[in-house]
Amino acid sequence: MGVSPDHVIDLIFDLIENHVPVGQSGKDGAVYETEVNGEVRPICVVVGSNGYIVTAYPIGRKAKFKRYRERG
């Protein structure tokens, strides 16, 4: 994906704290979009009911996720 291991944790926290999810993957996965190496990529982040980050992973280019409708 192009994110160095040293920056993964910072990226995940930045997505959760400063971005709005653009969609959903599975039951609990919030999908965020972020720019990586000049390309916008979707990343799924699952946060448990206790607030702990359960998992986070990039979504493949051909994979599908449920995109939220734009409001306005």
C-alpha positions in Angstrom: 0.0 0.0 0.0 2.9 2.3 0.5 2.6 3.3 4.2 5.7 2.5 6.2 5.2 0.4 9.3 6.4 3.3 11.4 3.4 5.4 10.2 0.6 2.9 10.3 -0.6 3.7 13.8 -0.5 7.4 13.2 -2.5 7.0 10.0 -5.2 4.9 11.8 -5.6 7.4 14.6 -5.7 10.3 12.1 -8.5 8.6 10.2 -10.5 8.0 13.3 -10.0 11.4 14.9 -10.0 13.7 11.9 -11.9 12.1 9.0 -15.5 11.2 8.3 -16.2 7.6 7.1 -17.2 7.4 3.4 -18.7 3.9 3.7 -19.0 0.6 5.5 -17.4 -2.8 5.1 -19.1 -5.7 6.7 -21.1 -5.2 9.8 -18.8 -2.9 11.8 -16.0 -1.6 9.5 -15.9 2.1 8.9 -14.3 2.9 5.5 -12.2 6.0 5.3 -10.4 7.4 2.2 -6.9 8.8 2.5 -4.2 9.7 0.0 -1.2 7.4 -0.1 1.6 8.0 -2.6 -0.6 10.4 -4.6 -3.5 8.0 -4.9 -6.8 8.0 -2.9 -7.2 4.6 -1.1 -10.0 3.2 1.1 -9.0 1.9 4.5 -11.4 -0.1 6.7 -11.1 0.5 10.5 -13.1 -1.5 13.0 -13.5 0.0 16.5 -15.1 -2.2 19.2 -17.9 -1.1 21.5 -15.3 -0.6 24.2 -13.4 1.9 22.0 -10.5 -0.4 21.2 -9.3 -0.6 17.6 -10.0 -4.2 16.6 -8.4 -4.1 13.1 -7.6 -1.9 10.2 -6.7 -2.8 6.7 -6.6 -1.4 3.2 -9.4 -2.3 0.8 -8.3 -3.7 -2.5 -8.8 -1.7 -5.7 -11.4 -4.1 -7.0 -13.1 -4.9 -3.7 -16.4 -3.3 -3.0 -17.8 -1.7 0.1 -21.1 0.1 0.8 -20.5 3.8 0.1 -22.6 6.2 2.1 -24.8 8.7 0.2 -23.6 12.2 0.2 -25.7 14.6 2.2 -26.7 17.9 1.0 
